[in-house]
Amino acid sequence: MNWKKYLIFWFKTSGLSFQAVISTRGASAIFIAGKLIRFFFFIWFLIILEDRIEKVAGYTLSQLILFFLVFNVFDLFGQLFFRGIYWFREDVVSGNFDFNLIKPINPLVQILTVHTDFLDLPLFFIVIAVLGKYIVALPLINLFAFAVVSISGIILVTAFHIFVAALGVITTEVDHTIMIYRDLTTMARFPIDIYTDAIRAILTFVIPIALVFTFPAKALLALLSLKWILFSIIFSLVIFWLSLKLWHYALTQYSSASS
């Protein structure tokens, strides 16, 4: 793969996305302010809970905030870099997807990265900065485990969006699918330990939201055993491979606008 070509493509499309944000400064500022207010209100909500409960599922307030910060890192990562999936349905329905197929850039890369959501960037930096203060004093082994599990999380986030893109080609339904994914991810704002055994199993093995949002935080807290770290790596690679298989199958089912 020619990584230089793909980086140039991303910088070009990101530049266009940034110009779109600049052209609507007022609306963009209000949207960013709304995201920041929602984030800090949720932190405030957690702090208020400290006076009423000592622990949730065995976790202290500080640990719950850590889970929430890690959740935001991976949630914002998907929204920031894979925002193009939200416009994909229109391309399939209108036939514009034909042009993606004939360009010398992988069509999947075009679909996922054609839009970069700079409106999420300020909050992303804030979350990273606050999380950095939390983890700066943690042992290196915790940070290493976090880095490994985080890579698995990024792979899974990418795989989820590939699945959505594949379903978009097959069924032309993207909006509903991506919103279902977004709704499910909100369940991981708190550690999945707060749910019943059945729901935890679903969120770990069926719809592996826990591997993306809960496992990295547990790794930081040294609450994730080696077998679960290895499981997250292997499972994420398998899911990513399956998503690519589904994507290639979807392309065989695509009916060109000219056909």
C-alpha positions in Angstrom: 0.0 0.0 0.0 1.3 3.5 -0.9 0.9 5.2 2.5 2.1 8.5 1.2 -0.7 8.6 -1.4 -3.3 7.8 1.3 -1.9 10.5 3.6 -2.1 13.1 0.9 -5.7 12.0 0.2 -6.6 12.4 3.9 -4.9 15.8 4.2 -6.8 17.0 1.1 -10.2 15.8 2.2 -9.5 17.1 5.8 -8.7 20.5 4.3 -12.0 20.6 2.6 -13.8 19.5 5.8 -12.0 22.3 7.7 -13.0 24.8 5.2 -16.6 23.8 5.6 -16.3 24.3 9.4 -14.7 27.7 8.9 -17.4 28.8 6.5 -20.1 28.3 9.2 -18.2 29.7 12.2 -21.2 30.7 14.2 -23.0 27.3 13.9 -19.7 25.5 14.5 -18.9 27.4 17.6 -22.4 26.7 19.0 -22.0 23.0 18.2 -18.6 22.7 19.9 -19.9 24.6 22.9 -22.8 22.1 23.1 -20.4 19.2 23.1 -18.3 20.7 25.8 -21.3 21.6 28.0 -22.6 18.0 27.7 -19.2 16.5 28.6 -18.7 18.7 31.7 -22.3 18.3 32.8 -21.8 14.5 32.8 -18.6 14.8 34.8 -20.5 17.1 37.2 -23.3 14.5 37.4 -20.7 11.8 38.5 -19.3 14.1 41.1 -22.7 14.8 42.5 -23.2 11.0 42.9 -20.2 10.8 45.2 -22.3 12.3 48.1 -25.0 9.6 47.6 -23.2 6.5 46.8 -19.7 5.2 47.7 -19.2 2.8 44.8 -20.9 1.6 41.6 -20.3 -2.1 40.9 -17.2 -1.9 43.1 -15.7 1.2 41.4 -15.0 4.5 43.1 -15.9 7.9 41.6 -12.4 8.5 40.4 -12.5 5.1 38.5 -15.9 5.9 37.0 -14.6 9.2 35.7 -11.6 7.3 34.2 -14.0 4.9 32.4 -16.0 7.8 31.1 -12.8 9.5 29.8 -11.6 6.3 28.1 -15.1 5.9 26.6 -14.9 9.4 25.1 -11.4 8.8 23.6 -12.6 5.9 21.5 -16.0 7.3 20.8 -14.5 10.6 19.5 -11.9 8.7 17.5 -14.6 7.0 15.4 -16.5 10.3 15.0 -13.4 12.3 14.2 -11.8 10.1 11.6 -14.7 7.9 10.2 -17.3 10.6 9.8 -17.6 9.8 6.1 -19.8 6.9 6.8 -22.7 9.3 7.6 -22.8 10.5 4.0 -22.3 7.1 2.4 -26.0 6.2 1.9 -26.5 9.2 -0.4 -23.5 8.1 -2.5 -24.9 4.6 -2.9 -28.5 5.7 -3.7 -27.4 8.5 -6.2 -24.8 6.3 -7.9 -21.9 8.5 -6.8 -20.3 5.4 -5.3 -19.4 4.5 -8.9 -16.8 7.2 -8.9 -15.2 5.9 -5.7 -14.7 2.5 -7.4 -12.8 3.9 -10.4 -10.5 6.2 -8.4 -6.9 4.9 -7.7 -7.7 5.1 -3.9 -9.2 2.1 -2.0 -13.0 2.9 -2.0 -13.3 1.8 1.6 -10.7 4.4 2.6 -12.5 7.0 0.6 -15.8 6.2 2.3 -14.6 6.2 5.9 -12.2 9.2 5.7 -13.7 11.5 3.2 -15.0 13.7 6.0 -13.0 14.7 9.1 -15.1 16.1 11.9 -13.1 18.9 13.3 -16.0 19.9 15.5 -15.0 16.9 17.7 -11.3 18.0 17.9 -11.5 20.4 20.8 -13.3 17.9 23.0 -10.9 15.2 21.9 -7.9 17.2 23.0 -9.5 18.1 26.3 -10.3 14.4 27.0 -6.7 13.4 26.2 -5.3 16.1 28.4 -7.6 15.2 31.4 -6.9 11.5 30.9 -3.2 12.2 30.8 -3.4 13.7 34.3 -5.1 10.6 35.5 -2.6 8.1 34.1 0.7 10.0 34.4 1.4 8.4 37.8 0.4 4.9 36.9 3.0 2.1 36.5 4.5 1.5 33.1 3.1 -2.0 32.9 -0.4 -0.5 33.2 0.3 1.9 30.4 1.7 -0.8 28.2 -1.4 -3.0 28.8 -3.5 0.0 28.0 -1.7 0.7 24.8 -2.0 -2.9 23.6 -5.8 -3.1 24.4 -6.3 0.4 22.9 -4.9 -0.9 19.6 -7.4 -3.7 19.7 -10.1 -1.1 20.4 -9.1 1.0 17.4 -9.2 -2.1 15.2 -12.7 -2.9 16.4 -14.0 0.7 15.9 -12.6 0.5 12.4 -14.2 -2.9 11.9 -17.6 -1.7 13.1 -17.6 1.1 10.5 -16.5 -1.3 7.8 -19.5 -3.5 8.7 -21.8 -0.5 8.4 -20.3 0.4 5.0 -20.8 -3.1 3.8 -24.4 -3.2 4.9 -24.9 0.2 3.2 -23.9 -1.3 -0.1 -26.0 -4.4 0.4 -29.2 -2.8 1.8 -28.6 1.0 1.2 -29.3 1.4 4.9 -26.5 3.3 6.7 -28.1 5.9 8.9 -30.1 3.5 11.1 -27.2 1.1 11.4 -24.7 3.7 12.5 -27.2 5.2 15.0 -27.8 1.8 16.5 -24.1 1.4 16.9 -23.9 4.9 18.5 -26.8 4.0 20.9 -25.1 0.8 21.9 -21.8 2.5 22.6 -23.5 4.8 25.2 -24.0 1.7 27.3 -20.2 1.7 27.9 -20.1 5.1 29.5 -20.0 3.1 32.7 -18.1 -0.2 33.1 -20.1 -3.1 31.9 -19.9 -4.7 35.3 -23.1 -2.7 36.2 -25.1 -4.9 33.9 -26.4 -8.4 34.3 -24.3 -11.4 33.2 -26.4 -11.9 30.0 -25.9 -8.3 28.9 -22.2 -8.4 29.8 -21.8 -11.5 27.6 -23.6 -9.8 24.7 -21.5 -6.7 25.0 -18.3 -8.7 25.2 -18.7 -11.6 22.7 -21.6 -10.7 20.4 -21.4 -6.9 20.0 -17.9 -6.3 21.5 -18.5 -2.8 22.8 -16.8 -3.8 26.1 -13.5 -4.6 24.3 -13.4 -1.1 22.8 -14.5 1.0 25.8 -14.3 -1.0 29.0 -11.2 -3.2 28.5 -8.7 -0.3 28.0 -9.9 1.4 31.2 -9.6 -1.9 33.1 -6.1 -2.3 31.7 -5.2 1.1 33.1 -6.5 0.0 36.5 -4.6 -3.3 36.4 -8.0 -5.1 36.4 -7.6 -7.0 33.2 -5.8 -10.3 33.2 -3.3 -11.4 30.5 -5.8 -13.9 29.0 -8.3 -11.1 28.4 -5.6 -8.9 26.9 -4.7 -11.7 24.5 -8.4 -12.4 23.9 -9.0 -8.7 22.9 -6.1 -8.8 20.4 -7.2 -12.1 18.7 -10.9 -11.2 18.8 -10.4 -7.8 17.3 -8.2 -9.2 14.5 -10.9 -11.8 13.7 -13.7 -9.2 13.7 -11.6 -7.0 11.4 -11.0 -9.9 9.0 -14.7 -10.7 8.9 -15.6 -7.1 8.3 -13.3 -7.0 5.3 -14.8 -10.3 4.0 -18.2 -8.8 4.3 -17.1 -5.7 2.5 -15.7 -7.6 -0.4 -18.9 -9.6 -0.6 -20.9 -6.4 -0.6 -19.0 -5.1 -3.6 -20.0 -8.2 -5.6 -23.7 -7.3 -4.8 -23.4 -3.7 -5.8 -25.5 -2.6 -8.8 -23.8 0.3 -10.6 -26.0 3.3 -11.4 -25.1 2.7 -15.0 -26.2 -1.0 -15.0 
